[in-house]
Amino acid sequence: MTENFWTGKRAVVTGGAGFLGSFVIEKLKEHGATDIFVPRIENYNLVDRDDIRRMYKEARWGYKPENIVVIHLAAHVGGIGANREHPAEFFYDNLMMGVELMHQSWQNGIGKFTAIGTVCAYPKFTPVPFKEDDLWIGYPEETNAPYGLAKKMMLVQSQSYREQYGYNSIFLLPVNLYGPRDNFNPASSHVIPALIRKSIEAQERRDSEIVAWGDGSPTREFLYVEDAAEGIVTATEKYESSEPLNLGSGYEISIKDLTEMIIRLTGFKGQLTWDASKPNGQPRRGLDVSRARERLGWEAKMDFETGLQRTIEWYRANRGKVR
């Protein structure tokens, strides 16, 4: 039984107060975890080495280090616009968090470290579907390369620490996530929450058109956040390799079709216009998820349109509270 994995263990979840983190914590409880430690940003700056040292000291209290399991979700993230405006911050913050958290995890004898990477780590022109073995065949798409490469260094670190020290860490590559509780801030949100908010607000203002970035031709794959959380917890329990592991839905959709679907589901009746002066981002993005299916027995369950509808309904019900 998977519940036995968590007996006598404490889970430390960085980013546990965030979008994905809130679902990971729910899944941990479903899987039998009874002691979960969330280092909140108000108490620990995870870019700071001394704060990480203090966090591990407090997280270990009352436990042998081998009974601590770290799931590192915390990240400095955003859409294409945010990545273009803050490339240095995205690189530095994500690199320093990942490297120091994993290094001190090994130093402290922590039992296991689960590192969450990003699909942005893949090269710009990776053949679709993206296979884990193709991670190093080229440079990532330029607008998010600093973020993608910073996260990708945790893969190199996981592999080298396993080789030299025998340290048990894993590296997961989730595709773009969506779902209830997402970030709907237009300055930093990703494409689905940004389009949902834009469509609903345009509908309320009775605008005649919505303007979307690029030309709509790129494709993307999206993973419902609850499916992602289940994959992360299952991999933490079962996966014992530093080979990268994709987590995706296996469903690829063009940005044009996605935008039209969101407009239909939100009820906006105006015109859709494309601003081709804005960047498209990576041309295609879709994952080969066979390794996760074979090694973990994990597959995404949520139908895409149903997941979108749930996300829209959540946003309408919680607009006054969203950040």
N, C-alpha and C positions, 0 to 999 in steps of 0.2 A: 504494500500500500504506500502511495506517495506521502501520506500523512506522517509516516515514520521518519522521513527525512528531517523534519523540523523538530522532532522530539529532543528537548534539551538544548536547542539552538536559539540564538538571537539573530534576527535579520536586521541589517543596517541598510537603509534605503536612502541614498542621497537623491535629492529631487523628489522625495516622497510626498511633498506637499503640492506638487505640480500636477499637470494634466495627466500624463501617463502614470506618474507616481501614485496618484489616488486610486487608480484601477489596479496597479500592482499590489498595493497594500490590501485591497479587497480580495484579490486572488490569493495572496499569501495566507490570509485568514481562512479562506475556503480550503486551502491545501493543508491546514493544520498548524500554521505558525501562530504562536501565542505571545511572542515577545518581539516587537518590532520597534526599532530605534530610528527616528527620522531626524537627522541633523538639519535644522531649519536655518535659513539664510540670516535670520536676525541674530543667531547665536554663533554661527561658524561661517567664516569666509573660506570656502573650499579652494580658493586660488592661493591662499596663504599657508605656507608650510607649517607654521606654528599652530594655526587654528586646526589644521588636519591632525597634527600630533595630539592636540588637546581633545579633539573629537574622538580619536581612537582610544585614548585613555579612558574617557567617560563611557564610550560604547562597550568597552571590555569589562566594565565593573561588574563583578559577580559571576563572570564566565571565564572558562578557559578559552584562550584565543582560537584554538582549533574548532570551537563550537560557535564562532562568529562567522556569518555569511554576509558579504557585502554585495549589494546590487547598486551599481553606479549609474543612475539615470540623470543626474544633474548636468545641465548644459546651458551654455549661452546660445540661444537659437533665434531664428527669425526667417522671414521669407527673402525673396531676391532683393528687394529694396533695402532691407536691414543689412543683408550680407554685403551689398555694394557700399553702403555708408560706413560700416564698421568692420572692415576685414581684419584689421590688426587686433581689435578687441576679441573678435570671434576666434582668431588663431590663438592668441596668448591665453585667454581665460580657459578655453577647452583643453589646450595642451597641458597647462600647468595643473589643472584639476585632475585630469586623467593620470598623468605620469606620477604625480606625488601621492595620490590616493592609492594607486596600485603598488608603488614602491614601499610606502609605509605599511600597507597591508601585508606584504611579504616580510618586512622587517619585524612586524608584530606577531608573525605566525598565524595570521588570520586563516581560517579553514578554507575559504573559497572566495573568489572575486569574480563577479559577473560584470563585464564591461559592455556598455551599450554604445555601439557605433552608429553609423548613419549611411543611408544609401548614397549620400553625396560623396562618399569616399570612392565610389566607382569612377573609372575613367569616362570622359565625356562621350566617347564613341564605343562604349562597351557593346558587343553584340547582345541583342535581346533574344531570350531572357538572360539577365545577368547571372552568370555562374560565379561562385566564390573563387574559383581558380583564375578568373579574369581580373581580379582586383588590381593587378600591377601592370596591365598592358598599355597604360597611357595616363595622361594627366586629367584630373577631374575638370568638370565644367567650371569656367573661370570665375563666375559670379559667386560660387560657394566653395571654391577650392581651399581657401584658408581654413574654413570650418571643417570641411571634409577630411583634409590631411591631418589636422590636429587630432581629430577623433581616431583616424586610422593608425596613428602612432601607438594607440593602446593595443592594437593587434600585434605590432612589432614587439612591444613590451611584453605582452602575454606570451608570445612564442619564445622570446629570448629568456624570460624568467623561468619558463617551464624547462627549457633546454639546460640552462646553467644551474638553476636552484631546485628544479622539480616542483615549482610552485603551481598550484591548481587555480588557474584562471581561465575564463572563456570570453569570447568576443562575438557579440550578436549584431547583425545588420538588419534592423527593421526598415521597411520601406516607409514612405510618408504616412503618418497617422492622421486619423480624423475621428470625431465623435463628440458626445456631450462633454462639457467642461473644457473644451479647447480654448485657446487664446483667440479672442475675437477683436483684439486691438489692431486697428488698421495699419499702425506704424510697424508692427512686428509679426502679424499673423501670417500663416501659410495660406495657400490658395483656396482651400475649401471654406474655412471660416471667413476669410476675406470676402469671397463671393457671396456667401450667405448673408453677411451683414450688408454688403453693398446692395444686394437685390431687395432685401426687406426695407431698407431705408429709402431706396429709389421708389419702391412701391408706395410707401407712406407719403412721400413728397409728390407723388404722381408725376415723376420724371418721364420724359419721352424716350430716353435711352439710357443704357448702361455702357460704359467704356471699359473694356478689358485689355490687359497688357498682351503684347505680342500679336501673333496671327492665329492662334488657336491650334496650330499643327502639332506641337509636342504632345507626347503621350506620357501618362503617369500611371503608377499603380498605387493604390491606397489600401491601408490596413486599418480596420476598425479597432479602436483603442483597447477594447475589452479582449479581442482576439490577441492583440500584441502582448497584453499583460499575461494572458494565459501561456503564451509561448515563452515569455521571459522566465516565469516561475517554473515552468516545466523544464526548460533548459538548465536552469540553476540546479534543479534536483537531479537531472539525468545526464547532462552533457559533460564529458570529461576530456575535452580536447581543446587545443588552442587553434585548430583549424577554424576559420570564420564560418558563421552560420547565418544564412539569410532567413528572415521572417517576413513573409508577404502573403498576399491574397491570391496571387496568380491571375488577377484580373487587370488588364491594361485598358485605359480609356484616354481618348484625346482630350486636351484642354477645351477644345470647341464643344465636344459632346458633353463634357462635365459641366461647362458653363450653361449650356442650354438645358441640361437636366435640373440644375439648381434654380434657374429662372422659372422653369415649369413647376417645380415643387414648391417654390415660395409664392408663386402666383403673380409675378411681375409680368405686365402686359406690353411693355414698351419694346424698343428696338435694341438689339445688341450690336455694338460697334467695336471693332478691333483697332487698337493703337499700335501699329507695326513699328513705331519708333522705339517702343519699349522692348526689353530683352525677352526672348522666349525661354531662356534657361536650357537645360539639357534636352537634346532632341527627342530621345525616347528613354523611358525608364520602366522596366518590368523585371521581376526577379524569378529565377529558377528556385523553387522552394522544395525541391526533391530531397535535399540533404536533411532538412528539418523533419520532413515526413518519414524518411527512412530511419534516422537516428533517434527521433523523439516520439514518433507517432502523432505529431502535431500538425493540424491543418486549420486554416481560418474558416470560420463558420458563417459569419455575417454576410448576407446578401447586400451588395453595394447600395442599391437604391433604398432598401429598408434602413440601412445605416445612415444614409444621408437624411432621410425623413426624420429619424430619431434625433439627429444632430440639429436639424432646423427646429423641431418641436422644443428641444431643450433650450435653444437660444431664445426663442420667442418667450418661453416661460421664465427665463432667468436674466433677461436683458438688463434689468436694474442692478443686478449683482455682479455681472461679468466685469473682469478687469479690462 
